[in-house]
Each structure stands twice: as C-alpha cells, then as structure tokens.
Amino acid sequence: MRVGVLYSRIRKDEKLLLGELRERGHDVAKIDVRKERFGLDSTTAAVDDLDLVVDRCLSTSRSLYATRFLDSYGVPVVNGPETGDVCADKAKNSLALAEANVPTPATEVAFTTEAALEAIESFGYPCVLKPVTGSWGRLMAKIDSRNAAEAILEHKETLGHYEHKVFYVQEFVDKPGRDIRVLAVDGEPVAAMTRSSDHWLTNAAKGGETEPFELDERATELVEKASEAVGGGMLGVDLMEVGVEAESDTAETGVGADGDGAADDYTVHEVNHTVEFKALDAATDVDVPARVVDWLEAKATELADGAVAGADA
C-alpha cells in the first residue's frame, strides 16, 4: 500500500502511525500541507499514485481545505471532507447527532449577546458556553451566574472574529467526574478510556487522568450511531455517563446496567475527526496504531476492489 499522510506537525500520534505503516512495509509519503499548493484541477503534492491519504493536519482550516481539494481530484482521503466539515463545527456536530436520534446535551445557538444571555438564563446556572470550533477544552466556560455570563459574552463580542459571534450554549451535564473517549473506525470501537479530573473539564489535554474502559452494549450502540451520523471514518467519540447512581471504583470494567456506579444512559457530546490516540494507546492494552493500520489496509483494499469492479462494469 502506498499511503500519504497529510500533516502540519509530526506529533507522537503521527510518529506511532508512521512507525506502524513502515514496519509493515508500506510506502509512506509525508505531505506537509504548509509547503504545498492546491489548485482547481491539480496540486503540487505528489498524490497521483497514492492508494489512500490519511488526514492528520493539526490545523482545522488546513484539514478541511486540503481534504476538500484532494477529494475533488478523485484522491481517496480519510477522513473525508464531509465528515470533517460536520465534526469541526460543534453546532453542525450537535445537529447531526440530534437528527440521528443520538442522545446529546441540550444546545442552543444565538447570534447576539442579548439572545445568548436569554439562552443562558433559560438553561439556568451552571451552563456551558463553547466556541463552535476548537479542541483540547480551550475557550470553554462553565457559567455559574448572570454576572459571569455578562462578562464572558462581552469578552467574546469584543474579540471580533466572526466565530465568536456565534454563541453556542449548552446544558451542564453533571457527569461523575469523568467522560469517556472511544476511538472508532467506521463505527467499530477500537479502544476506550475514561478521562477523570476534579475540574469540570476532563480532557487529557487538560491533565485528566486516563484509565481503560470496557464499553457496554448501550455505549457500543451509541458509538456506532454517532459515527454514522457524522459520515464515518476514524473518529473520537466522546460520551458522558448520565444518571449515575454512585461513583464506580472499577474503571476497567466500566459501568453496567445495574449495581454501584451504574449509569442509566450516556450522552454523546462530541465526535472528533482528526482524533489523537497517544493517550488511548498508553492507557489501554490495545495496540491502537496497529488497529488503525489494519483499518487503513482494509480501506485501501476496498477502494481497489471497487475500482476494478467499476472498470469491468
């Protein structure tokens, strides 16, 4: 397999992926999007003979545009631009989940500070204000009072960027001090972990402690439905346990249908399209890069078989 890797910076995640690809003897072309140009019918990047391109761009804007151009040339790329477009925007993400009947936190979008304040007051305190784009828990605010709401909304209005004029307000979910990150490929879970913290933000990037997590039937079902809702691919599906009866001290077995630590259900708050997996690889016994490359190989074979079938038709 000859595979291209789109990137703007090689992080540990990309090193793990590149190492696994090369160990299996695959021909890897590293494509630094900072150095390439993308025209309406061709690109300076050497992509003509690639079986598959994997998007690992750190920058959301570069990811969305580069994959869109590659797709227009007929170059197979994962994740595709449609999936990226939905996942990169929290409002589109929430809409896609709701339309697929995937439980997700109640959300409202407003376009003025006055309307945003009304939305916040309708949710009550605390509630959460998020940017429509962004990752790693940046620029997210848990709002505990009207005074705090007025101050944060004023700051966002003053920042000037048009994305700060889209006020994404969400209910505060009283999770049990952790959330769940699942890496899935076309809806099939590869590995899962909890991210725990005393802070309301539990992202690993914010210092959340990670432990392996065994998905139950309901969580597995929601991962599949959420993946399908945004278009499939290699995704990070983030869930929170709701209706938890008591704290669980058995992170490895997760929560079941009954007993201490049981969750009544889950809510899916986000699906990520350029998912990082180094923390998941370290937290679980799963060889995550190997499973990802297994999937890439299957994708390349599927595309090749499809091309042959199309030629014979």
C-alpha positions as CSV (number, residue, x, y, z in Angstrom):
1,M,0.0,0.0,0.0
2,R,1.2,3.5,-0.9
3,V,-0.3,5.9,1.6
4,G,0.0,9.6,2.0
5,V,-0.1,11.3,5.4
6,L,-1.3,14.9,5.4
7,Y,0.3,16.9,8.3
8,S,1.4,20.3,9.5
9,R,3.3,19.0,12.5
10,I,4.5,15.5,13.4
11,R,3.3,14.7,16.9
12,K,3.6,11.5,18.9
13,D,0.3,10.3,17.3
14,E,1.8,10.6,13.8
15,K,5.0,9.0,14.8
16,L,3.1,6.0,16.1
17,L,1.1,5.8,12.9
18,L,4.2,6.3,10.6
19,G,6.1,3.7,12.6
20,E,3.4,1.0,12.2
21,L,3.0,1.7,8.5
22,R,6.7,1.5,7.8
23,E,7.1,-1.6,10.0
24,R,4.6,-3.4,7.7
25,G,6.5,-2.4,4.6
26,H,4.1,0.2,3.3
27,D,5.4,3.1,1.2
28,V,4.7,6.3,3.0
29,A,4.6,9.8,1.5
30,K,4.6,12.6,4.1
31,I,2.7,15.6,2.8
32,D,3.4,18.8,4.7
33,V,0.4,21.0,3.8
34,R,2.4,24.1,4.7
35,K,4.6,23.6,1.7
36,E,2.0,22.6,-0.9
37,R,-0.4,24.5,-3.2
38,F,-3.9,23.2,-4.2
39,G,-5.3,24.4,-7.5
40,L,-8.7,23.8,-9.0
41,D,-7.5,20.8,-11.0
42,S,-4.2,19.8,-9.5
43,T,-1.8,20.1,-6.6
44,T,2.0,20.4,-6.1
45,A,1.7,17.5,-3.7
46,A,2.7,14.1,-5.2
47,V,-0.6,12.3,-4.8
48,D,-1.3,10.7,-8.2
49,D,-0.1,7.2,-7.3
50,L,-1.3,7.0,-3.7
51,D,-3.8,4.3,-2.7
52,L,-5.0,6.4,0.2
53,V,-4.3,9.7,2.0
54,V,-4.8,10.0,5.8
55,D,-5.6,13.4,7.1
56,R,-3.5,14.2,10.2
57,C,-3.5,18.0,10.0
58,L,-3.3,19.8,13.3
59,S,-5.0,22.9,11.9
60,T,-8.7,22.5,11.3
61,S,-8.7,25.0,8.4
62,R,-5.9,23.2,6.6
63,S,-7.6,19.9,7.2
64,L,-10.9,21.0,5.8
65,Y,-9.5,22.7,2.7
66,A,-6.8,20.1,1.8
67,T,-9.1,17.2,2.1
68,R,-11.8,19.0,0.0
69,F,-9.3,19.7,-2.8
70,L,-7.9,16.1,-2.7
71,D,-11.4,14.7,-2.9
72,S,-12.1,16.9,-5.9
73,Y,-9.1,15.4,-7.7
74,G,-10.5,11.9,-7.0
75,V,-7.8,11.1,-4.4
76,P,-9.2,8.8,-1.7
77,V,-8.8,10.6,1.7
78,V,-9.8,9.6,5.2
79,N,-11.5,11.2,6.9
80,G,-13.4,12.7,4.0
81,P,-14.2,16.4,3.8
82,E,-17.9,15.9,4.6
83,T,-17.1,14.2,7.9
84,G,-14.5,16.8,8.7
85,D,-17.0,19.6,8.0
86,V,-19.5,18.2,10.4
87,C,-17.1,17.3,13.2
88,A,-15.1,20.6,13.0
89,D,-18.1,22.7,13.9
90,K,-19.8,22.0,17.2
91,A,-23.2,23.3,16.1
92,K,-23.2,21.0,13.0
93,N,-22.0,18.2,15.2
94,S,-24.8,18.6,17.6
95,L,-27.4,18.9,14.8
96,A,-26.1,15.7,13.2
97,L,-26.3,13.8,16.4
98,A,-29.8,15.0,17.2
99,E,-31.0,14.2,13.7
100,A,-29.7,10.6,14.1
101,N,-31.6,10.3,17.5
102,V,-28.3,10.1,19.4
103,P,-28.7,11.5,22.9
104,T,-26.7,14.7,23.1
105,P,-26.7,17.7,25.6
106,A,-29.5,20.3,25.0
107,T,-28.0,23.1,22.9
108,E,-29.0,26.5,21.7
109,V,-27.2,28.8,19.3
110,A,-27.6,32.6,19.3
111,F,-26.1,35.4,17.3
112,T,-26.2,38.4,19.7
113,T,-25.2,38.8,23.3
114,E,-28.8,39.6,24.2
115,A,-30.1,36.4,22.7
116,A,-27.2,34.4,24.1
117,L,-28.0,35.8,27.6
118,E,-31.6,34.7,27.2
119,A,-30.4,31.2,26.2
120,I,-28.1,31.0,29.2
121,E,-30.9,32.2,31.6
122,S,-33.3,29.6,30.0
123,F,-30.8,26.8,30.9
124,G,-30.1,28.1,34.3
125,Y,-26.8,28.0,36.2
126,P,-24.5,26.4,35.7
127,C,-24.5,26.1,32.0
128,V,-21.7,25.9,29.4
129,L,-20.6,28.3,26.7
130,K,-18.3,26.9,24.0
131,P,-16.7,28.2,20.8
132,V,-18.1,26.5,17.7
133,T,-14.6,25.4,16.6
134,G,-11.7,24.4,18.7
135,S,-10.3,21.4,20.7
136,W,-8.4,20.5,23.9
137,G,-11.1,22.3,26.0
138,R,-9.9,25.7,25.0
139,L,-12.1,28.8,25.4
140,M,-14.8,26.8,27.1
141,A,-16.6,28.4,30.1
142,K,-18.8,27.0,32.8
143,I,-21.1,29.9,33.7
144,D,-22.3,30.0,37.3
145,S,-24.0,33.3,37.5
146,R,-25.6,36.1,35.5
147,N,-22.6,38.4,36.3
148,A,-20.2,35.8,34.8
149,A,-22.4,35.4,31.8
150,E,-22.5,39.1,31.0
151,A,-18.7,39.4,31.4
152,I,-17.9,36.4,29.2
153,L,-20.4,37.5,26.5
154,E,-18.8,41.0,26.5
155,H,-15.4,39.5,26.1
156,K,-16.5,37.3,23.2
157,E,-18.2,40.2,21.5
158,T,-15.0,42.3,21.8
159,L,-12.7,39.6,20.4
160,G,-14.0,40.4,16.9
161,H,-13.6,37.1,15.0
162,Y,-16.9,36.1,13.3
163,E,-16.9,32.7,15.0
164,H,-17.1,34.5,18.4
165,K,-20.4,36.0,17.2
166,V,-21.9,32.5,17.2
167,F,-22.8,31.8,20.8
168,Y,-23.1,28.0,21.4
169,V,-24.8,27.5,24.7
170,Q,-25.2,24.0,26.2
171,E,-26.7,22.5,29.3
172,F,-24.2,21.5,32.0
173,V,-24.2,17.7,32.4
174,D,-23.5,16.5,35.9
175,K,-21.1,13.7,35.0
176,P,-19.4,11.6,37.6
177,G,-16.0,13.3,37.4
178,R,-15.1,11.7,34.1
179,D,-16.0,11.3,30.5
180,I,-15.3,8.5,28.0
181,R,-13.2,8.7,24.8
182,V,-13.7,6.0,22.3
183,L,-11.6,5.6,19.1
184,A,-13.8,4.0,16.5
185,V,-13.3,3.1,12.8
186,D,-16.4,3.2,10.7
187,G,-18.4,2.8,13.9
188,E,-16.5,-0.2,15.3
189,P,-14.8,0.6,18.7
190,V,-11.1,0.1,18.7
191,A,-10.4,1.1,22.3
192,A,-11.9,3.2,25.1
193,M,-10.8,5.1,28.1
194,T,-12.1,7.3,30.8
195,R,-10.6,10.8,31.5
196,S,-11.1,11.9,35.1
197,S,-10.4,15.1,36.9
198,D,-11.6,17.2,39.8
199,H,-12.0,20.0,37.3
200,W,-15.2,20.1,35.2
201,L,-13.1,19.8,32.1
202,T,-11.7,16.2,32.0
203,N,-9.8,16.3,28.7
204,A,-6.5,14.5,28.7
205,A,-5.0,17.7,27.2
206,K,-6.2,19.5,30.4
207,G,-4.4,16.9,32.6
208,G,-7.3,14.4,33.0
209,E,-6.2,11.0,34.4
210,T,-6.8,8.1,32.0
211,E,-8.0,4.6,32.7
212,P,-9.1,1.8,30.3
213,F,-12.9,1.5,29.9
214,E,-14.9,-1.5,28.8
215,L,-17.9,-0.4,26.7
216,D,-21.3,-2.0,27.5
217,E,-23.9,-2.7,24.8
218,R,-25.6,0.7,25.1
219,A,-22.3,2.6,24.7
220,T,-21.2,0.5,21.8
221,E,-24.6,1.2,20.1
222,L,-24.2,4.9,20.6
223,V,-20.7,4.9,19.2
224,E,-21.9,3.2,16.1
225,K,-24.8,5.6,15.6
226,A,-22.7,8.7,16.3
227,S,-20.1,7.6,13.8
228,E,-22.7,7.0,11.2
229,A,-24.3,10.4,11.9
230,V,-21.2,12.3,11.0
231,G,-20.2,10.3,8.0
232,G,-18.0,7.5,9.4
233,G,-14.2,7.2,9.3
234,M,-11.6,7.2,12.1
235,L,-13.3,9.1,14.9
236,G,-13.0,10.0,18.5
237,V,-16.5,9.7,20.1
238,D,-16.8,11.4,23.5
239,L,-19.6,10.2,25.8
240,M,-20.6,11.2,29.3
241,E,-22.4,8.9,31.8
242,V,-25.8,10.3,33.0
243,G,-28.0,9.1,35.8
244,V,-25.0,7.6,37.6
245,E,-26.2,6.2,41.0
246,A,-22.9,6.0,42.7
247,E,-19.2,6.5,42.0
248,S,-17.6,3.5,40.4
249,D,-14.1,2.3,41.6
250,T,-13.9,-0.2,38.8
251,A,-12.8,1.8,35.8
252,E,-11.6,-1.2,33.9
253,T,-15.0,-2.8,33.9
254,G,-16.8,0.5,33.3
255,V,-20.4,0.8,34.3
256,G,-23.1,-1.7,33.7
257,A,-26.9,-1.8,33.7
258,D,-27.2,-2.1,37.4
259,G,-25.2,-2.0,40.6
260,D,-23.0,0.6,42.2
261,G,-21.7,3.1,39.6
262,A,-24.4,2.2,37.1
263,A,-25.3,4.7,34.5
264,D,-28.9,5.0,33.3
265,D,-27.6,6.0,29.9
266,Y,-25.0,8.0,28.1
267,T,-25.0,11.3,26.2
268,V,-22.6,11.9,23.3
269,H,-21.3,15.4,23.5
270,E,-18.9,15.4,20.6
271,V,-17.3,13.5,17.7
272,N,-13.8,14.4,16.6
273,H,-12.4,13.8,13.1
274,T,-8.6,14.2,13.5
275,V,-8.6,12.2,16.7
276,E,-5.4,11.9,18.8
277,F,-4.8,8.4,20.2
278,K,-1.4,8.5,22.0
279,A,-3.2,8.7,25.4
280,L,-5.5,5.9,24.5
281,D,-2.6,3.8,23.3
282,A,-0.9,4.3,26.6
283,A,-3.9,3.8,28.8
284,T,-5.2,0.5,27.3
285,D,-3.7,-2.9,26.3
286,V,-4.9,-2.3,22.7
287,D,-2.2,-1.7,20.1
288,V,-4.1,1.3,18.7
289,P,-1.7,2.2,15.8
290,A,-1.8,-1.5,14.7
291,R,-5.6,-1.5,14.7
292,V,-5.7,1.8,12.8
293,V,-3.4,0.5,10.1
294,D,-5.5,-2.7,9.9
295,W,-8.4,-0.5,9.0
296,L,-6.4,1.6,6.5
297,E,-5.3,-1.6,4.8
298,A,-8.9,-2.8,4.6
299,K,-10.0,0.6,3.2
300,A,-7.3,0.6,0.5
301,T,-8.3,-3.0,-0.5
302,E,-12.0,-1.9,-0.6
303,L,-11.2,1.0,-2.8
304,A,-9.0,-1.1,-5.1
305,D,-11.7,-3.7,-5.5
306,G,-14.3,-1.0,-6.2
307,A,-12.1,0.5,-8.9
308,V,-11.7,-2.9,-10.5
309,A,-15.4,-3.6,-10.4
310,G,-16.1,-0.2,-11.9
311,A,-13.6,-0.8,-14.7
312,D,-15.2,-4.2,-15.5
313,A,-18.8,-2.8,-15.5
